[in-house]
Amino acid sequence: MNGVLGSTELLLGDGLNPQHRRFVEIIHANAQHLLKIVNDILDLSKLEVGKLVLDRHWFELNQCLDQVIQAMEPQAVDRQITLSVHTEGNVSKQLYGGHLD
């Protein structure tokens, strides 16, 4: 995964046209998400042996939701699905929660 991430970073530094840049940005973002999934699987093994530690911190809800939409966008476009997010006005924009570290 680090090779894919490094390669996409090199491509992003190159003179790409806007459409190719967007494709490489999507590849890069999805590679980052895949690396996160691999790390989460490794965290599950830590959980099984009782060595998992949660790192609690503040995070922005909208930023988190935007990342989910970006990750799902290519599959949604392929299936002609429109993705959108709506949060009620009384939902806090900044939340405190656990993060696997």
ZALO-289706 format. One record per residue: y, x, z of N, C-alpha, C in turn; residue number from 1. Coordinates in steps of 0.2 Angstrom, whole numbers, plus 5000, padded with zeros to 4 digits. Layout:
REM residues N
SITE  n_yy  n_xx  n_zz  ca_yy  ca_xx  ca_zz  c_yy  c_xx  c_zz  resi
SITE     Y     X     Z      Y      X      Z     Y     X     Z   NUM
...
END
This chain:
REM residues 101
SITE  n_yy  n_xx  n_zz  ca_yy  ca_xx  ca_zz  c_yy  c_xx  c_zz  resi
SITE  4994  5004  5000   5000   5000   5000  5006  5004  5000     1
SITE  5006  5010  5004   5012   5014   5004  5013  5017  4997     2
SITE  5008  5018  4993   5009   5020   4986  5012  5015  4982     3
SITE  5010  5009  4982   5013   5003   4979  5021  5003  4981     4
SITE  5022  5003  4987   5029   5002   4990  5033  5008  4987     5
SITE  5031  5014  4988   5034   5020   4985  5036  5019  4978     6
SITE  5031  5017  4974   5032   5017   4967  5037  5011  4965     7
SITE  5037  5006  4968   5042   5001   4967  5049  5003  4969     8
SITE  5049  5007  4974   5056   5009   4976  5059  5014  4971     9
SITE  5054  5018  4968   5056   5023   4963  5059  5018  4957    10
SITE  5055  5013  4955   5057   5009   4949  5064  5006  4951    11
SITE  5065  5003  4957   5071   5000   4958  5077  5005  4958    12
SITE  5076  5011  4959   5081   5016   4958  5082  5018  4950    13
SITE  5078  5015  4946   5079   5017   4939  5083  5011  4936    14
SITE  5085  5013  4929   5089   5008   4926  5086  5002  4923    15
SITE  5084  4997  4927   5080   4991   4925  5085  4986  4923    16
SITE  5083  4982  4918   5087   4976   4916  5086  4971  4922    17
SITE  5090  4966  4922   5090   4961   4928  5083  4958  4929    18
SITE  5080  4956  4923   5074   4952   4924  5068  4957  4927    19
SITE  5068  4963  4924   5063   4968   4927  5064  4970  4934    20
SITE  5071  4970  4936   5072   4972   4942  5070  4966  4947    21
SITE  5071  4960  4945   5069   4954   4949  5061  4955  4950    22
SITE  5057  4956  4945   5050   4957   4945  5048  4962  4950    23
SITE  5051  4968  4950   5049   4974   4954  5051  4972  4961    24
SITE  5057  4968  4962   5059   4966   4969  5053  4962  4972    25
SITE  5051  4957  4968   5046   4953   4970  5039  4957  4972    26
SITE  5037  4961  4968   5031   4965   4969  5032  4969  4975    27
SITE  5038  4972  4976   5040   4976   4982  5039  4972  4989    28
SITE  5042  4966  4988   5042   4961   4994  5035  4959  4996    29
SITE  5031  4957  4991   5024   4955   4992  5020  4961  4994    30
SITE  5021  4967  4992   5018   4973   4995  5019  4974  5002    31
SITE  5025  4973  5004   5027   4973   5011  5024  4968  5015    32
SITE  5023  4962  5012   5020   4957   5016  5012  4958  5016    33
SITE  5009  4961  5011   5002   4963   5011  5001  4968  5016    34
SITE  5005  4973  5017   5005   4978   5022  5005  4975  5029    35
SITE  5009  4970  5030   5010   4967   5036  5004  4963  5038    36
SITE  5000  4960  5033   4994   4956   5034  4989  4961  5036    37
SITE  4988  4967  5033   4984   4972   5035  4985  4975  5042    38
SITE  4991  4976  5044   4993   4978   5050  4991  4972  5055    39
SITE  4992  4966  5053   4990   4960   5058  4982  4960  5059    40
SITE  4978  4962  5054   4971   4962   5054  4969  4967  5059    41
SITE  4973  4973  5059   4971   4978   5063  4973  4976  5071    42
SITE  4979  4972  5071   4981   4970   5078  4975  4965  5081    43
SITE  4972  4961  5076   4966   4957   5079  4961  4961  5082    44
SITE  4959  4967  5079   4954   4971   5082  4957  4974  5089    45
SITE  4963  4975  5090   4966   4977   5096  4965  4971  5101    46
SITE  4967  4965  5099   4966   4959   5103  4959  4959  5106    47
SITE  4954  4960  5102   4947   4959   5104  4945  4964  5109    48
SITE  4948  4970  5109   4947   4975   5114  4952  4975  5120    49
SITE  4956  4970  5120   4961   4969   5126  4967  4974  5126    50
SITE  4969  4977  5120   4974   4982   5119  4980  4980  5115    51
SITE  4981  4973  5114   4986   4971   5111  4993  4970  5115    52
SITE  4998  4972  5113   5005   4971   5116  5009  4967  5112    53
SITE  5013  4962  5115   5018   4958   5111  5024  4961  5113    54
SITE  5028  4962  5108   5035   4964   5108  5040  4958  5107    55
SITE  5043  4956  5113   5047   4950   5112  5055  4953  5111    56
SITE  5058  4949  5106   5064   4950   5104  5068  4944  5101    57
SITE  5074  4945  5100   5078   4939   5097  5077  4940  5089    58
SITE  5077  4934  5085   5076   4935   5078  5080  4929  5075    59
SITE  5082  4930  5069   5086   4924   5065  5081  4920  5062    60
SITE  5081  4913  5064   5076   4908   5061  5077  4908  5053    61
SITE  5084  4907  5051   5085   4907   5044  5082  4913  5040    62
SITE  5083  4919  5042   5081   4925   5039  5073  4925  5039    63
SITE  5070  4923  5044   5063   4922   5044  5060  4917  5039    64
SITE  5063  4911  5039   5061   4906   5034  5063  4908  5027    65
SITE  5068  4912  5025   5070   4914   5019  5064  4919  5016    66
SITE  5062  4923  5021   5056   4928   5019  5050  4924  5017    67
SITE  5049  4919  5021   5043   4915   5019  5043  4912  5012    68
SITE  5049  4909  5011   5050   4906   5004  5050  4911  4999    69
SITE  5053  4917  5000   5052   4923   4995  5045  4925  4993    70
SITE  5041  4925  4999   5034   4927   4998  5030  4922  4994    71
SITE  5032  4915  4995   5028   4910   4992  5031  4908  4985    72
SITE  5037  4910  4983   5040   4908   4977  5036  4909  4971    73
SITE  5033  4915  4970   5030   4916   4963  5024  4911  4962    74
SITE  5020  4910  4968   5015   4905   4967  5017  4898  4966    75
SITE  5023  4896  4969   5026   4890   4968  5028  4889  4961    76
SITE  5031  4894  4958   5034   4893   4951  5028  4893  4947    77
SITE  5023  4896  4948   5017   4896   4943  5014  4889  4944    78
SITE  5014  4885  4949   5012   4879   4950  5017  4873  4949    79
SITE  5023  4875  4947   5029   4871   4946  5030  4867  4952    80
SITE  5031  4870  4958   5032   4867   4964  5039  4870  4966    81
SITE  5043  4866  4968   5050   4868   4971  5049  4868  4979    82
SITE  5051  4874  4981   5051   4875   4988  5058  4875  4991    83
SITE  5058  4872  4997   5065   4872   5000  5064  4871  5008    84
SITE  5069  4873  5012   5068   4873   5019  5074  4869  5022    85
SITE  5073  4865  5027   5078   4861   5030  5077  4861  5037    86
SITE  5081  4863  5041   5081   4863   5048  5086  4858  5051    87
SITE  5084  4855  5056   5088   4850   5059  5094  4853  5063    88
SITE  5100  4850  5064   5106   4853   5066  5105  4856  5074    89
SITE  5100  4852  5077   5099   4854   5084  5094  4860  5085    90
SITE  5092  4863  5080   5087   4869   5080  5091  4875  5081    91
SITE  5090  4879  5086   5094   4885   5087  5093  4890  5081    92
SITE  5098  4893  5079   5097   4898   5073  5095  4905  5075    93
SITE  5095  4906  5082   5093   4912   5084  5087  4911  5090    94
SITE  5081  4914  5089   5076   4912   5093  5073  4918  5097    95
SITE  5070  4918  5102   5067   4923   5106  5059  4922  5106    96
SITE  5056  4927  5103   5048   4926   5103  5045  4932  5103    97
SITE  5038  4932  5103   5034   4937   5103  5032  4940  5096    98
SITE  5032  4946  5095   5031   4950   5089  5025  4955  5090    99
SITE  5020  4955  5086   5015   4960   5087  5018  4967  5085   100
SITE  5017  4971  5090   5019   4978   5089  5014  4983  5088   101
END
